[in-house]
Amino acid sequence: MFKKYLGISSVLTVGLFSASLAFAVPVFALAGNTATETQTGSNNTATTTQTGATKSTSGIIQNSDPAGTAGNTATVTQEGEDHSSTIDQQGTNTATVAQNDGGVADPDGPPILAPGNDSDINQDGDGNVADVIQGGTEQSATIRQGDDTNNASTNTAVIVQGNADGGTVLDLATEVNPVLEVITKLTDITGAVPPIDVNDFLTGADPFGSTNSGNTGTINQDGNTNDAAIAQVGNTNDAQIDQGTTGGSDTGNEAVILQSGDNNGMTAPVSITQVGDTNDGLIIQTGDTNEASVNQDGDSNDAFILQSADNNNAVIDQAGNMNIASIVQSADGNDADIDQNSSDDTATINQSGTGNFADIEQNAGTSSGMNDADITQTGNDNLVADITQTGFDNMGTINQASNGNSATISSTGDSNTATINQ
């Protein structure tokens, strides 16, 4: 879990803001700013700081339970113009929103304003932590953990959008370490290496020189001790993470989406949906105009999608337990789909050529499948590579190193082995 790796119990911190403000709503800003605070019960703390620009809006509502035992903490820091932030909490939750300027062009001059960012945090339950860090323009971030009828607990959600302070001050070490833990685990399993310095990427160093505009990030979590992180450096990317079911006890899921290109998720949000316990999902996109989704229903499933080129589509669907699936697309215009409906299956698709299609389906019903499927496409314009395995302990492999090929493996029964090289 994120906080488990961090060794802290409740509050995540962001090094940019050293926090001398508490138990109040100070507003230091030019005309046109609005701050609204409503607190009911005991031990509530709200801090709002708005400086240096007009039309910033912040609303904080914190309500205790009937016994009056809530201990909410909400912090909003806004610099720039036309920002909006809303926090609504019930229970002993912690929320932080930082909407900052996009850097300083001249050290002796005024900050570069970052207009039009919007964030919304809604938490019900105990021990939930939510952080939103926004730099750039026209960013949108939404975090919901629990609701009025479902008190989630000890979940962590982090959304980082853009280079929040010119890449020189912002320190997100408390959020970076657990994300790196997930990435290390899944890259060790799959052997895929992200083509970016993930630490620099998450700490706002912005190695891509992006303008950081128009990104949308959404996290919805129900259940307990689930962790989710979205980091977006680029333009007009859309990402969404959904973990748990309303009223459910889904526990220990971890999901991470990193986007550094432009226009990823234009058809539908790039998404990870996980229901069950201890599932891990990771999507990394460093190219443009890619589509990707991970859907996992069960326990202890692992899924990884890496897209470092443009105009790719990748889908992973897993129902069952302890399945592993990975898709790596390092060239343009590929399409890949993995569908596993049993347990203990492994599927891998690696596309380094252009214009290829690959599909893997594995199904052993409710039993443990122990099936293994692997497709590698280094050539171009291969019409289809298709592996379908129904049964137990089957192994299928397709390697396409030349162009314009089609290959199909269909295995029904147990302990079959099939290999196609083109």
N, C-alpha and C positions, 0 to 999 in steps of 0.2 A: 504494500500500500504506500501511497505517496508519503504520508506522515511517518510510517514505519521506517522508511529509508532515511527520513530526515532526522529522526530521533526527537521530534517535538510532539506536543500533545494537542495543540489546538490552533494556534495562530500562525499563518504563513506571513513572512515579512518581505518587503521589497526595499532594497537598499537605497533607492532614489529618495525615499521619503523618510526622514529620520524622526519623526513623530514626537513632537513636543505638544501636540494638540490632543485634548481629551475632555470628555464630559461637557462639551459645548458645541455650538455650531457657529464658529467665527466665519464671517464672509468678508474677505478683503478683495474687493473687485470694483471695477468701474460700473457705471449705471447700467441697468438692464439685467443684472443677475438676480436669480431667484433661488432661495433655499427654504425648504419646508421640512419640518421635523415633527413627528408625532411619536411619543413613547409612552407606553402604559406598563406599569408593573415595577419591578425592581432590577437593579444592576444593569440597566441599559446604558450604552455609551454610543454617542453619534458625533462624528467630526466631519464638517464640510469646510473645505478651503477652496475658494474660487478667486483667481487673481489674474489681473492683467488684460482682460478683454470683456466683451459684452455678450449678453444673451445666453450665458451659461445657466442651466437649470438643474437643481438637485432635489430629490424628494426622498426622505427616509421615513419609513413607518415601522416601528418595532412594537409588538404586542406580546405580553407574557401570557402564560397559561393561567387558568382561573386561580391557581394558588399563588400567582405572582412571583414565580421563581425564575423567570427567564433572565438570561444574562447575555443579551445580544451585544455585538460590537459592529459598528458600521463606519467606514471611513471613505470619504469621497474627496479627491484632490483634482481640480480641473484648472488647466491653464490653456488659453487659446480662446476660441470664440464659437458660439452656437453649439455648445456641448449640452448633452442631456443625460442625466443619470437617475435611476430609480432603484431603491433597495427596499424590499418588503420582507421582514423576518418575523418568525415566531419560534421560540425555543432558544437554546444557547448556541447560536450560530455566529460566525464571523464572516464579514464581507468587506472587500476592499476594491475600490474603483479608482484608477489613475488615468485621467485623460490629459495628456501633456502636449506641449508643442512638438513640432517635428524637427527640432534641432536649432542651432544658432548659426546663421551664415557669417556674422561678424561677432567675435567675442565681446566687442564693446557696443554692439548694436542690439536692437530689440529681438525677441524670439520670433521664429517663423511660426505663425499661427496655424493651428490644425483644426479647421472648422468642420462642424457637422458630424462629430462622433456621437454615438448613442450607446448606452449600456443599460441593461435591466437585470437585476438579480432578485430572485424570489426563493426564499428558503423556509421550510417548515421542518422542525425536528430538532435534534440536538447534535452538537459537535460538527456540523457541516462548515466547510471553509470554501469561499468563492473569491477568486481574484480576477479582475479584468484590468489589463494594461493596454492602453491605446495610444498610438502615435500615427501620424498621417492624417488623411481626410476621409470623411464620409464612411467611417467604420461603424459596424453594428455588432454588438455582442449581447447574447442573452443566456443566462444561466438559471435553470430551475432545478431545485433539489427538494423533493417532497412537495406536497400540496396540502390543502385544508383538510383532506380526508386521509392523508398518508404521510405520517411523520417519518421522513428518512433520517438517518443518523450517520455521523462520522464519514460523510462523503467529501471528496475534494474535487473542485473544478477550477481550471485555470484557462483563461483565454488571453493570448498575447497577439496584438495586431499592430504590425508596423514597427518601425524603428522609433521607440518611444522617447528617446532623448539623444538623438544623434549618434547612438552607439558608443557613448563615452562614459556615461554615468550609471545607467540602469543596470542593476545587479539582481538577477533572478535565480541566484544559486539555489535558493530553497525550492524553487519549482523545477529547475533544470535537472538536478540529480535523480529524482525518481523517473523522469522521462527517459534519461539515459539508461536507467536500469531496464526499462521495457525494451528499448531499442537494442541494447546489448543482448538481451535474452533472445529476441526474435532473429537478430542477425546471426547469432551463433547457431541457431537451429537451422536457418536457411542458407547460410553462407553468403548472403547478399550484403554488400557494403554500401551504405548511403554515400552518394557523391557530394556530400556537404559536410562541413564542420558543424555538427549538430549543436555543440556548446555555443559557438559564436552565433549560430542561427537563433537559438532561443534567448540569448542574452541581449538581443537587439543590435548586434554588431553589423547586421545588414551587409553581408559580403556581396550581395547581388546589386547594390546600388539602386534599389527599387524606389519608386515614388510612393508606394504604400497607400492605396486609395481604394475605397469601395468594397472592402472585404466584409463578409458576414460569417459570424461564428455562433453556433447554438449548442448548448449542452443541457440535456435533461437526464436527471438521475433519480431513481427510486431504489430503495433498499438500503444496504449498509456497507460501509467501508469500500465503496466504489470510487475509482479515481479516473478523471478525464482531463485531457489537455489538448488545446488547439493553439497552434502558432502559425500566423499568416504574415509573410513578408512578400508583397507583390500587390497586384491589382485585381479587383473583382473576382476574388476567390470566394467560394461558398462551402462551408464545412459544418457537419452536424454529428453529434454523438448522443445516442440514446442508450441508457443502461438501466436494466431492471424493469419490472412491471409494477403498475400502480397497485399498492397494497401488498406487494410481494416482499420476499425476504432475500432477494438476490444479493449476493455478497462477494466482495473481493474481485470484481471485474476491473480491468484497466484498459483504457483506450487512448490513443494518441494520434492526432492528425497534424502533419507539418506540410505547409504549402508555401513555396517560394516563387512560383511562376505567376502567370496571369491567366484569368478566365478558366480556372479549374472549377468544375461543378456548375457549368452553365446550364446543362439540361436538367439536372437535379443536384441537390447538395452532395458533395463528397461525404460519405457517411459510414459510421460504424454503429451497428445496433447489436447489443449483447443482452441476452436473457439467460439467467442461470448463475453459476458461481465460478469464480476464478478463471474467467476467459480473458485472453489478451488479444487486442487488435491494434494494428499499426498501419497507417497509410502515410507515405512520404511522396510528395510531388514536387519536383524541381523543374518540370517542363510546363508547357502551356496547353490549355484547352483539353485537359484530360478529365475522364469520368471514372469514378471508382466507388465501390461499396463493399462493405463487409457485414454479413449477417450471421450471427452465431447464437444458437439455441441449445443449451446443454451446459456441461461443466468441463472446465480445463481444456478448452479449445484454444488454438493459437492460429492467428491469421496475419499475413504481412503482404502488403502491396507496395511496390516501389516503382514509380514512374518518373524517369529522368529525361524523357523525350516529350514529343508533342502529339496530340490528337489520338491518344490511346484510350481504350476502355477496358476495365478490369472489374470482375465480380467474383466474390467468394461467398458461398452459402454453405454453412455447416450446421447440421442437426445431429446431435449425439454427444459423445464425450471423448476427450483426449484426441481429437483430430488435429492435424497440422496441415496448413495450406499456405502456399506462397506464390505470388506472381511478380515477376521482375520484367519490366518493359523499358529497354534502353535505346530503342529506335522508334520511329514515328509510325502512326497509323495502324497499330496492332489491336487485336481484340482477343481477350482471354476470359474464360469462365470456368470456375471450379465449383462443383456441387457434390457434397459428401453427406450421406444420410445413414450413418452408422457410427461406430466408435473405432478408435485406434487406426484410422486411415491416414495416409500421407499423400499429398498431391503437390506437384511443383510444375510451374510453367515459366520458362525463361525465353523471352523474345528479344533478340538483339538484331534481327533483320527488320525490314519494313513491310507493312501491308499483310501481316500474317493473321490467321485465325486459329485458335486453339481451344479445345473444350475437354474437360475431364469430369466424368460422372462415376461415383462409386457408391454402391448401396449394398449393405449386408443386413438390412432390416434393423431389428432391435439388438442384434448380437454384435460382438466385436468383429470388425471386418478384417483388420490387419492387412488391408490392401495398400499397394504402393503404385503410384502412377507418376510418370515424368515425361514432360514434353519440352524439347529444346529446339528453337527455330532461329538459326543464324542466317538462313537464306531469306529471299524476298518473295512476297506475293504467293506464299503457299496458301492454297484455297482452304484447306482444313487439315487439322490434326486432331483426331477425336479418339479418346479412350473412354470406353464404358465397361465397368467391371461390376458384376453382380455376384456376390458370393464371398468366400473367405480366402485370405492369403494369396491373392492374385497379384501379379506384377506386370505392368505394362510400360513400355518405353518407346517413344518416337523421337528420332533426331532428324531434322530437316536442314541440311547445310546447303542445298541448291535451291533453285527457284521454281515456282509454279507447280508444286507437288500437292497431292492429296494422300492422306493416310488415315486408316481407321482400324482400331483394335476393339473387339467386342468379346469379352470373356464372361461366361456364365458357368458357375460352379466354383470349385475350390482348387487352390494351389496351381493355377495356370500361370505360365510365363510367356510373354509375347514381346518381340522387339522388332521395330522397323527403322532402318536407316536409309535416308534418301539424300 
